[in-house]
Amino acid sequence: MADYPRWLEKLNLGCPCGRDIPLSGGVYLCGCGRKAGAWDGAKAVIGSPIPYWGEIPQDQMRRLLEESQREGWRAAVRSLLDPVLCEYVTTPDRAAFQEILPLRPGALVLDVGAGMGGIAAELARNYRVVAQEGVAERADFIALRAAQEGLSENLAVVNGDVNSVGFGPGQFDAAIVSGVLEWVGLFDTSKGVTEVQVDFLRRLRGFLKPGGLIYVGIENRIGWAQLRGVPDHSGIPYTSLLPRFLATWICRRSRNYRSSHNATYRTYTYTHGGFLKLFARAGLRARSTHISVRGYDYPTELVPLVQEAIVTYTLEHLNQPGGLKDRLLNGLRLALAKPWFWRTFGADFVFVLEAAGA
């Protein structure tokens, strides 16, 4: 059994009996007798993994793991993935939001739904990181990546469902929720989607130390990309723009629907005002809000929703002086360089949240 970072023994799970469950001898065993999980090879396994879902088919993912063990994960990714996905998996840009997330060196960070580890691995260069991932193969890839990059002392992988892995209260300095909040309704269908999302955020808030932060990267429900017909999480264009009941009706009748678990349209996004209401219900408020011009997956151009920042960004990205068309487009961009317009139709949102009473 591979060793785990010693600091993980100070990170407790929570038990329904009310006790904290430490990791001891590679096992999470509560005093009440409940076994919550164990360290298995290079990762902690908490509960049951979720069914496979990922950017590539399961058989290709298993081949990627095999090639990563033989040739190294970077070589395997370059060999087996298309250039766009290769960039997504390897680029450090996915964690470029660190500049707006004020954390002390060595802070403890939870990366929720860590995927293939692009964010977690980059954060682990500066902080201690727990990468929670529900799919077993993707959790294995993160662990392999961490070992090959020499990050295992700072990066611990937890394989378990995002809605069921329960950490003890008050332990993390920050939680990263990038491209996850919109999906949590799929993994708990016992309640309405908004209620599931609120419960999820409340749980995360409980995991945080006093003054802890939650980073959320997510699409704008009526953003410019959605208006242009970029496929929604359903795999169908424009469903985020529709009333929920109509989106459900369309998804139930579409053969191109993305997720069989989402037959009633459970991948909700919101407008800016809708997100603030959602956060308030979870006892959170936005410490800052940015528009991520390249999308939340590549938060390298984050523009605060304030007049001066929007105008400055717009001036820096005007077309070079040319014909009448360029002059008209430049004039229109400057006329729309207003917080209300960017807040309403901007691209993906990036929120930094704190407890409402902080």
C-alpha positions in Angstrom: 0.0 0.0 0.0 1.5 3.4 -1.1 2.2 5.9 1.6 0.0 8.9 2.0 0.9 12.5 3.1 1.1 12.7 6.9 -1.0 15.8 7.0 -4.0 13.7 5.7 -4.2 12.2 9.2 -5.2 15.6 10.5 -8.1 15.8 8.0 -11.2 14.2 9.4 -14.3 12.8 7.9 -17.6 13.3 9.6 -19.7 10.5 10.9 -23.6 10.5 11.2 -23.1 9.7 14.9 -21.5 13.1 15.3 -17.9 12.1 15.8 -15.0 13.0 13.6 -13.3 10.1 11.8 -9.5 10.4 11.4 -7.4 8.4 9.0 -5.4 5.9 11.1 -3.4 3.0 9.7 -4.8 3.7 6.2 -8.4 3.3 7.4 -11.3 5.8 8.3 -12.9 4.0 11.2 -15.2 5.7 13.6 -15.4 4.9 17.3 -19.1 3.9 16.7 -17.8 1.1 14.5 -18.6 2.6 11.1 -15.9 2.3 8.4 -16.2 5.3 6.2 -13.3 4.5 3.8 -9.7 3.5 3.4 -6.5 4.5 1.7 -6.3 2.2 -1.3 -3.0 2.3 -3.2 -2.6 5.9 -4.2 -6.0 7.3 -3.2 -8.6 7.3 -0.5 -11.8 5.5 -1.4 -14.9 6.9 0.4 -18.1 5.1 -0.3 -18.8 3.9 -3.9 -17.5 5.6 -7.0 -20.1 7.0 -9.4 -20.6 5.3 -12.8 -18.0 6.3 -15.4 -18.4 9.6 -17.0 -15.6 11.6 -18.7 -14.2 13.6 -21.6 -13.3 10.3 -23.4 -15.0 6.8 -23.5 -14.2 4.5 -20.7 -12.1 2.1 -22.8 -10.0 5.0 -24.0 -9.6 6.2 -20.4 -8.3 2.8 -19.3 -5.8 2.7 -22.2 -4.7 6.2 -21.2 -4.0 4.9 -17.6 -2.0 2.0 -19.0 0.0 4.2 -21.3 0.6 6.8 -18.5 2.1 4.1 -16.3 4.4 2.9 -19.1 5.3 6.2 -20.9 4.4 8.9 -18.4 1.1 10.8 -18.3 2.2 13.7 -20.5 3.4 11.4 -23.3 0.2 9.4 -23.1 -2.0 12.4 -23.2 -0.2 13.8 -26.3 -0.5 10.4 -28.0 -4.1 9.4 -27.2 -6.0 12.7 -26.9 -6.9 15.2 -29.6 -5.0 18.6 -29.4 -7.9 20.5 -27.8 -8.4 18.0 -25.0 -4.6 17.6 -24.6 -4.4 21.4 -24.0 -7.3 21.2 -21.5 -5.6 18.4 -19.5 -2.1 19.8 -19.5 -2.3 23.6 -19.4 -1.6 25.4 -16.1 -4.0 28.1 -17.3 -6.9 26.2 -15.7 -5.7 27.4 -12.3 -5.0 31.0 -13.4 -7.7 32.2 -11.0 -5.2 31.9 -8.1 -4.5 35.7 -8.4 -8.0 36.5 -7.1 -8.1 33.9 -4.4 -6.1 35.2 -1.5 -4.6 32.2 0.3 -1.6 31.9 2.5 1.2 29.5 1.4 0.5 26.0 2.5 -3.3 26.6 2.8 -5.5 23.5 2.7 -7.7 23.5 -0.5 -10.5 21.1 -1.6 -10.9 20.7 -5.3 -14.4 19.4 -5.8 -15.0 17.2 -8.9 -11.3 17.4 -9.8 -11.7 15.6 -13.2 -8.3 14.8 -14.6 -6.4 16.9 -12.1 -5.5 20.0 -14.1 -6.5 22.5 -11.4 -5.5 20.3 -8.4 -2.0 19.6 -9.7 -1.3 23.2 -10.3 -2.6 24.3 -7.0 -0.5 21.6 -5.3 2.6 23.6 -6.3 1.6 26.2 -3.7 -0.9 24.6 -1.3 -1.9 21.3 0.2 -4.8 20.0 -2.0 -7.5 17.3 -1.6 -8.7 16.4 -5.0 -12.2 14.8 -4.7 -13.3 12.9 -7.8 -16.2 10.5 -8.1 -15.1 8.5 -11.1 -12.5 5.8 -10.2 -10.5 6.0 -13.4 -10.2 9.8 -13.3 -9.1 9.6 -9.6 -6.5 7.0 -10.6 -5.2 9.4 -13.3 -4.9 12.3 -10.8 -2.9 10.1 -8.4 -0.6 8.9 -11.2 -0.1 12.4 -12.4 0.7 13.7 -8.9 3.3 10.9 -8.4 5.0 11.5 -11.7 5.1 15.3 -11.1 6.5 14.9 -7.6 3.4 16.4 -6.0 2.2 13.5 -3.9 3.2 15.2 -0.6 0.9 18.1 -1.4 -1.8 16.4 -3.3 -4.1 13.7 -1.9 -6.8 12.1 -4.0 -10.2 11.1 -2.6 -12.4 8.9 -4.8 -16.1 9.4 -3.8 -19.4 10.9 -4.8 -19.4 14.7 -4.4 -22.8 14.6 -2.6 -21.7 11.9 -0.1 -18.1 12.5 0.8 -18.5 14.3 4.2 -15.5 16.0 5.7 -15.5 17.2 9.3 -16.4 20.8 9.8 -14.0 23.8 9.8 -11.0 22.2 8.1 -10.4 23.8 4.6 -9.1 27.3 3.7 -10.9 27.2 0.3 -13.0 24.9 -1.9 -12.7 25.0 -5.7 -16.0 24.4 -7.6 -15.1 24.8 -11.3 -17.7 23.4 -13.7 -19.3 21.3 -10.9 -22.3 23.2 -9.4 -24.3 22.8 -12.6 -24.0 19.0 -12.4 -24.7 18.1 -8.8 -28.5 17.8 -9.5 -27.7 14.7 -11.5 -26.3 12.8 -8.6 -29.2 13.4 -6.2 -32.6 13.1 -7.8 -34.5 12.9 -4.6 -35.1 16.6 -4.5 -35.5 19.6 -6.8 -32.3 20.8 -8.5 -32.1 24.1 -6.8 -32.5 22.4 -3.4 -29.7 20.0 -4.2 -27.5 22.8 -5.2 -28.2 24.8 -2.1 -27.6 21.7 0.1 -24.3 21.1 -1.7 -23.1 24.7 -1.1 -24.1 24.6 2.5 -22.1 21.4 3.0 -19.1 23.0 1.4 -19.5 26.1 3.7 -19.5 23.8 6.6 -16.1 22.3 5.6 -14.5 25.7 5.7 -12.5 27.3 8.4 -13.7 30.7 9.6 -12.9 33.2 6.8 -12.7 30.3 4.3 -13.6 30.9 0.6 -15.5 29.0 -2.1 -14.4 29.6 -5.7 -17.2 29.0 -8.3 -16.6 28.9 -12.1 -19.8 28.5 -14.1 -21.7 29.5 -17.2 -24.1 32.5 -17.4 -27.5 31.1 -18.2 -28.2 33.8 -20.8 -24.6 34.5 -21.7 -23.4 35.5 -25.1 -22.2 31.9 -25.9 -25.6 30.5 -25.0 -27.3 33.1 -27.2 -25.1 32.1 -30.1 -26.2 28.5 -29.8 -23.3 26.8 -28.0 -24.6 23.5 -26.8 -25.9 23.5 -23.2 -25.0 20.8 -20.7 -27.9 18.9 -22.3 -25.9 18.7 -25.5 -28.7 20.8 -27.1 -28.4 24.5 -27.9 -30.6 27.1 -26.2 -32.1 24.8 -23.4 -30.5 27.0 -20.7 -32.5 30.0 -22.1 -35.8 28.2 -21.9 -38.2 27.8 -19.0 -37.2 24.7 -17.1 -40.4 22.8 -18.0 -39.9 23.5 -21.7 -36.2 22.4 -21.5 -37.3 19.2 -19.9 -39.9 18.6 -22.6 -37.3 19.0 -25.3 -34.7 16.9 -23.6 -37.1 14.0 -23.1 -37.7 13.9 -26.8 -34.2 14.4 -28.1 -32.1 11.5 -29.4 -29.0 13.7 -29.1 -29.4 14.3 -25.4 -26.1 14.2 -23.5 -26.9 12.4 -20.3 -29.4 9.6 -19.7 -29.4 10.7 -16.0 -30.6 14.2 -17.0 -33.9 13.2 -18.6 -35.8 15.9 -16.7 -33.1 18.6 -17.3 -31.3 18.8 -14.0 -28.2 20.9 -15.0 -29.3 24.3 -13.9 -27.4 27.5 -14.5 -28.7 31.0 -13.6 -28.4 34.7 -14.4 -26.2 36.8 -12.2 -29.1 37.7 -10.0 -30.2 34.1 -9.8 -26.8 33.0 -8.7 -26.7 35.6 -5.9 -30.1 34.4 -4.7 -28.9 30.8 -4.8 -25.7 31.7 -2.8 -27.8 33.6 -0.2 -30.0 30.6 0.4 -26.8 28.7 1.2 -25.6 31.3 3.7 -23.0 32.7 1.2 -22.3 36.0 -0.4 -20.1 37.1 -3.3 -16.9 38.6 -2.1 -16.0 39.3 -5.8 -17.5 38.6 -9.2 -15.6 38.4 -12.5 -16.4 37.6 -16.1 -14.0 35.0 -17.4 -13.7 36.1 -21.1 -12.1 32.8 -22.2 -14.6 30.8 -20.2 -14.2 29.4 -16.7 -12.0 26.5 -17.9 -9.4 29.1 -18.9 -9.6 31.9 -16.4 -6.6 33.9 -17.7 -8.7 37.0 -18.5 -10.8 37.8 -15.5 -12.6 41.2 -15.7 -14.2 42.5 -12.5 -17.8 43.7 -12.9 -16.9 47.3 -12.3 -17.0 50.2 -14.8 -13.3 51.1 -14.9 -12.1 47.5 -15.4 -14.7 46.8 -18.1 -13.8 50.0 -20.0 -10.0 49.3 -19.7 -10.4 45.7 -21.0 -12.6 46.9 -23.9 -10.1 49.6 -24.9 -7.3 47.1 -24.8 -9.2 44.8 -27.2 -10.6 47.1 -29.7 -10.1 46.2 -33.4 -7.2 48.0 -35.2 -8.4 51.1 -36.9 -9.7 50.1 -40.3 -12.8 50.6 -42.4 -16.3 51.7 -41.4 -17.2 48.2 -40.1 -14.3 48.3 -37.6 -15.2 51.8 -36.4 -18.8 50.9 -35.9 -17.9 47.7 -34.0 -15.5 49.6 -31.8 -18.1 52.2 -31.0 -20.7 49.5 -30.2 -18.2 47.7 -27.8 -17.5 50.9 -26.0 -21.1 51.8 -25.7 -21.8 48.4 -24.2 -18.8 48.5 -21.8 -21.2 48.8 -18.9 -21.5 46.6 -15.8 -25.2 46.0 -16.4 -24.5 44.7 -19.9 -21.6 42.4 -18.9 -23.5 41.2 -15.9 -26.5 40.3 -18.1 -24.9 38.9 -21.2 -21.2 38.3 -20.3 -19.5 35.0 -20.7 -18.9 32.6 -17.8 -19.0 33.9 -14.2 -16.2 33.5 -11.6 -17.4 34.0 -8.1 -15.4 34.1 -4.9 -17.8 33.4 -2.0 -17.6 33.8 1.7 -20.0 33.1 4.6 -22.7 35.7 4.6 -21.9 36.8 8.2 -18.1 37.2 7.5 
